[in-house]
């Protein structure tokens, strides 16, 4: 190339960018060079550099370059060897969205739109929801305003890629001089190159994580230690105690064990020996004799460690404790061969107004939150004994009652001034908490049928509220991007879990919290969010201790396994993921539902997971076999799917709520909806 | 509101005209086109944002359908005024704007205040309730009405299981789902429409042609038979409709691609109704006689085509018709229909069933015919129609019989003597005919063709003439002649025999005996008819024969 020409390019570039002084200096230098003393710069002779300079000189603002570059890269990736293809195709999505955002950012709205529409089909299958969000971004100011776009711009995408694919890609980019694409890839993609053959599974969840720098934070957070074990001196422990002693003095015995570590270990070993009695529910009352015999079978699951409570737990009254112990003693052992019975509560004549449903721990009370801001509580034990035969075994412990009403069978609780989004029963069933779009949480007594407290604190609709497993404390989450911990006796929250309390990066991506769930040991709460992540928070410190990344749409439901080791989360697309809390890794995704998973529940001993979905089915999943298998197969690197045991379709009733009673009877609730005509 | 400083034209879903219209509607008249152009993409972004929020609200209400309240909720979240207010329950009806392909507006009708106030109160909505049932018992779904039926889940195509209670040995066959293509459905609808509308006779004629010739209509046959049966029972007062329906029946019968036999039992009652019903059409001008004539031919056509496969078809039909004829309580119109029906079935039927009952019937008809006794003109007209029909039937019958006589047959001299002898003793003659007619009705007898059915291989008939000991004169005859003879070649003895036998395989002896007997019967008949009708029968008798008799 003519050196003169290069100089001209450089001059033009400097002028265009407004570096006038630099241009002047260059000009002077050129004059000086023309004097012919020496040539200090060697860029005239370096062809690579020349090319680079030339590409810079090309019209910087030409929007067609994006389209050309992308479509070339695309056709190259699609035509690559099958072995490396899926790895290379992973690169396409981040390049695509950043090309689009670059175009928008430079103000080429029309070209951006055309570019987006011509290539969106490629990515619709996996990233449909993100695309729908991005589609609306049309002017540069939107990029600033929209959180999702901003977080995309600020973070890098992590892509796992094998050495060979990586080399292929670089080679291609250099050969074709597509500096634009190279720039985008350099700027927004963080390659994690590994040696060896490419991964065969194209749907590896870890392969692509959109929020890259956030991923690092998440990794960092996930290093933190958590105590996922059960509380020492839990009722289960006491049950073991009473079971072995067969005495009525369990309470005193149980309390005397405080802090006795060795003893608790022993007990925890014993807990594993809890029987897998396959009795029928009807025989529940057969008493301890049968239970004792059955208890001799042992299960292999390693016992959960015991931890101390970080919160001051409420003292349980003796008779409540008695009743819970009685229930635990009579629990039906469930497994893949011993399925639970499912009792279904169908709401009829809801006129599309039922927003949420909740079932008390013994299944005798059912609450529904309605969009007309009312809450209705049914006492199923009282409604026609014939219809609720299921309850007879369960309701003997239930001593609260709903005031008999001549006209209706339910208790109407009025107080909210907006749609009620969530309701939860305290473990003994004497209180109901409800959260509403009017930003308040209200506490109701099921004995007095009256509103006791109104908790104000959130600034936006409160989406979900959950009692802690021991009552007294409750957690709520809201559209204002916080989750809060409350106790019943204070109108101010005890803790506010917000992004800014933990980390700046997190705050960027922390969006509206969808659902909240307590860890069985009360030390942690988990929140699911519309940013497709699930977080685990330490209740005591208010810190985020785990981030679970992997869902492809917003998380709608959460459940914690009774031993505190695992967590299940269900999302909008019908995928359920089971997580190991300690490693923050997804054990396996559970595919099967084809619509929103509204509700999840673990059985009493954690062997089964029940899921209720908007596709009008209740599904049972075998989680024991899978967790065991995963351990064995982890070495093989083989992801195995949890077994779907059963599917119970309802008659066009989306399943809103699920609850395993302490005796392992599964209750489900939903509103009958007319099938679309 | 921030706006990008760009002079370039934006591309957005919202056109700038919309922005201008909205601006005008809220009182901003001097909005520059540039501003509108810049506003458009931002408007799109905001709308998308609100919809996204609305979807979130929908999810939290645990619904999968977006409602107006969700959008209101989303607006609330942004501290905006809700725009939808109280929902009206029912879905919003959109109407297409005339002249635009994709422009819709809501149908906002004016409601009269008075109507609203005076309208009866709507039913109070039912209160929310909870129903409890077992979704599963120990992992097994019980088959109770509250649960979704299991069959539906396993095989959605077969939503009912057909059960036969005949016995365990019969293998239960699931009903085959009958799928009718859209085109056939349309065709059927069109034909039914044309049949019912009666307004477009030329189109209807073409439809009939199509019905009579198109292949591939077979799947529609059950629908057509149903349609015809329904419409006939419903539209007995509608003469034109009945006539149209009968035309449809005829076209269906004519169609060579249609296999109509299985549906005949469904079709016949309607057809016979159109033949012998007391009243067809409600107007005086309705020419129901035509309809009856037409239907009579139709019946004959059916018998001719399906007599083979449906052995009892003709016997049942004639029984019905004779019953109608001989019942003096039935109206004259019904008698007419019966006579026409019988006449159409052929002269053998007429001879056996009508002529045998001719004398008592005519005596019954006599008072009606007399203009002085019957004052009712209508009745008298009907009576004359019946009389004409019966005369025609008898006349055609006798004509057919006589036509087949040989010109100069050797046995002819014996006719007058024999015939006369028989006429005198009418009693045994009638008895014999009675036997014949009963045979005619016997289910074992095969009726292959309408005329000449008498020649069937009935053993009794064969035996009787042999007992008469009238030896046949012509012993050498080709017995199985396949040629179809139209019967108007009486000069040859061969043809005569063909006429009688109609190509059926009967022994030669039987044929000859039959001819002999037939000749005798014919002679007797002619004399009798002459007695009854007088000179009115004469035009039916061929001239050659006339000379013989008179």
Interface residues (C-beta under 8 A of the other chain):
Chain A: X107 X108 X109 X110 X113 X114 X132 X133 X135 X136 X137 X138 X139 X140 X141 X142 X280 X338 X339 X340 X341 X342 X343 X344 X345 X346 X347 X348 X349 X350 X351 X352 X353 X354 X355 X356 X366 X368 X370 X371 X376 X378 X380 X383 X387 X388 X390 X408 X409 X410 X419 X421 X437 X460 X461 X463 X479 X512 X514 X530 X554 X556 X572 X595 X596 X598 X614 X616 X618 X620 X645 X646 X648 X649 X650 X651 X652 X654 X656 X668 X669
Chain B: X2 X3 X4 X6 X8 X9 X10 X11 X12 X41 X42 X44 X45 X47 X48 X49 X52 X56 X59 X60 X61 X62 X63 X64 X67 X69 X73 X76 X77 X125 X126 X127 X128 X129 X130 X131 X132 X133 X134 X135 X136 X137 X138 X139 X140 X141 X146 X147 X148 X153
